Amino acid sequence: MVGLTQSTFAVAVVAVLMALFVLLLLGSLVRARHTTTHVGWVGELAGHRPGAVTIGPAAKARVVVSRRDFFRGGLLASLGVFAAQFGLATIAFLWPNLKSGFGSVITVPDPADTILGQIHSERQPYYFGAGRFYLIDYQGDGLNGIYAGITSAVGGANLMAIYQKCAHLGCRVPFCQQSQWFECPCHGSKYNYAGEYQLGPAPTGLSRFAVTAKGSTLSVDTSTIIPGPPRGTNTIHQSPEGPFCVGGAA
């Protein structure tokens, strides 16, 4: 979902549902009050019929609440309290952390040169669990095409952030150092080093996040999930470099 995160969309849905419930509750209370007022007005008219003899001041009309109205009011009040508690708890759970954490712009704690050194020396992406992404040194022909504007050039490298979530059913996809591909342990979907679909049931490649660099400090915008490239995309032209970690030999 581009431009609107899943958590923000869910918060909006909950807010709309709460607003509709409040409107229905207010409408029911207004109707109940109107009915009670109407009964009292009729009672007053009955006490002032033409020809009636009134001794002393007229008695004030009693407002009688039926058992049905009483239980209905109690039920509506209980539902209102429950809906408010549920809605507030849901919003508190789903609302993105505006300072840090997934769903916000995350500042990576390690400097760019440290990240690149780790990527090259260990031959695997830099993983940042709090942000749910991998950072890779992208060396492909998609910089001015499908990946334009989402990578950050640092010291001759192009850092790209790849979402850890499998495009099939959402499992976390680890990186297999043997094959140098991302391999999903749940249903066997496989993606090359750039997170582009290669094998398995996944409908697309892995999603991305935009990366920006200010000096040696990297920021990754996890508030906007950029959908993964379609099947058939292979901008790095990489075959598996060894046996698969999931599903046997390459």
N, C-alpha and C positions, 0 to 999 in steps of 0.2 A: 504494500500500500504506500503510494508515494504522496508526500505532502501531509498525510494524516496518519499518525501511528495507530496501531491496534488498540493500545491502552487509551489514547485520547478518544477514539471512536467509541469504545465501550463506555467511557465516562459520559459521553454525550448521549448515548442510548439510555443509560440509567437515569440521567437528569431529565430526559424527555418523559420517560415512564413515570418518574416521581411527580412531575408537573401534571401529567394527565390524571394520576391518582388523586392529587390534591384538588384538582378541579372537580372531579366526580364527588369527592367527599364534601366539598363546599356546596355543590349543587344539591346533594341529599340533605344537608343540614338546613339550607334555605327552604327547601320544599317542606321539611318537617316543621320549621318555624311558621311558615305561611299557613299550614294546616291548623296549627295550634291557635294562631291569631284569628283565623276564620271562625273556629269554634267559639272562642271567647266573644267575638263580635255578635254572633248569632245569639249567644246567651244574654248579652246586654239588650238586644232588641226584644227578646222574649220578655224581659223584665219591664219593658216600657211599651207594652201593647196599648192601643187606644182603649179607653174605658177601664183600664186597670187602676185599682186603688192602691196607692203607695203610702204607707205610714212610716214616717221617718226617712232618713237618708237611704238611698238605694244601696243594697249590698254589692260589694265589689265582686265581679265575676271571678270564679275560681278557675285557674288553669289546671286542667286535668291531663296528665300524661298517661297514656295507655301503656299497658305492659309491653305491647309490641313495639311502640316507639322507644320505650326505655331500653329494651334489649337491642334494638337497632342502633340506637345512639352509642351504647356501650361497645357493640361490635365494631362500628365504624371508628370509634376512638382507638380501640385496640389495634385495628388494622393500620390506622394512621401512624401509631407509635412504631409498629413493626416495620412498616414501609420506610419510615424515616431512619430507623436504626440500620436496616439492611442497605438502604441507598447510601448512607454516609459511610458505612463500613466498606461497601464496594468501591466507592470513589476513593477512599483512603488507600485501598489496596491497589487500585489500578492507576492512580494518578502518578505520572512520571516524577522521579526525583529531579528537582530543578537544579540541584547543585552537582550531583555526581550519580553514577550508576547507570545501568542500562535504561534507555529511553531518553537520554540527555546527551549533550556534547561532552565527551569524556576526554580528559587530558591524560595521555599515557605517561605513567611515572618515569619510565626509562627514556633517556635521550635517544635521538634518532641513530647516532653512530653506534651506540650500544646495541640497539635493536638489529641494525644491519649486520654488525659483527656476529651476533648470535645466529641470525638467519644463515649466514654464509658458513660459519664454522661448524654448526650442528646440522646443516643441510635439512632444515625443517622450518616451517613458519614460526613466527613469534606469536604465542597464544596469550591473550589477556582475558582471563575468565570473568572478571567483573563486568566487562563490556560485551562478552559473548562473541568475540571476533578473533580472527587470525590476521596478522600482518605479514604480507609477502613482498618480496622484491619482484615486481612484475616486469618481465622483459618479453614483450610480445608486440604484435602489430595492431593492437586495439586502442592505443592511447588517443588517437585522433578520431576514433570511430565509436565503438560500442562503450568504451570506458572513458570517454572524454569528460574531463572535469571532476572525476572522482578519485584520482590518484594524486600523490604529492611527490614532486621530484626533490630528492635529497642526495647530494653528493654523487650524482651519476646514477642513482637508483630511483625507482618509481614505486613508492610504497602504496599498497592497496590493502584495504580492510575487507575481509571476507566473513560473512555471517556464519556461525557454527551450525546453524539449523539446516537439516536436510530438507531439500525441496520436495521430498516425497511425503513423509508423515511427521517431520519435525524432530527426529532424533538428533542428538549432537554428533557431528561427523568428525572423528579424529583423523589426524594425518598419519599415513603409513610411510615410515622412513624407507622401507624396503622398495616399494613401488614408486615412491615419491608422488603419490596421489592421495587425495582425500577419499576415504572409504567408510561408508555407513555400515555399522555393525548390525543394524536392525533388519534391513531387507536387501543389502548388497549394492546399493547405488554407489557409483564411483565417479569421481571428478578428478581432472588433472590438477597440476600444481596451482593453476590459476582459478580453480573452482569451477571449471567448465565441464558440463555433462559429458560422460564417456560411456558408461554402462549402467544397467539396472533400471528400476521402475520410475526413477525421478523424472518429472516432466520437464525440468529446466536445470540450469546450473545453479550454483549457490548464490544467494543474494549478497549484496554489498552495502558498505557504508562509505560516505565521503570522508576523505582524509585531508587535513590541512596541516601545514607546517609553519611555525613561526620560530625561525632560528633552528635550534635542535629539539624544540618542543613540538610534539605531535598531538593533534586533537582529532578525534573520530566522532562523527555525528551519528549516534545510534538512535536519534529521534525519528529519522527517516530511513526506512528500509528500501533499498533500491533492488527491484526484482532481478533475479539472475538471468544470464543470457540464455537464449533458446537452445534447444538441442541442435547439434550440428556445428556449434561454435567451437573453434579450436585455434585460438589466436597464438598459442605458443607451440603448436605442432609437437606435442610431447607424447611419446609412447611410454607405457610403464617401464620403469628402470630396474625392476626386479619382481620377485613373487608378491602376489597380493597378500595383505594381512587378513582379508575377508574373502573366503571363497577359493583359496588355493592358488595354483600357479597362474601367472599372467599369460 
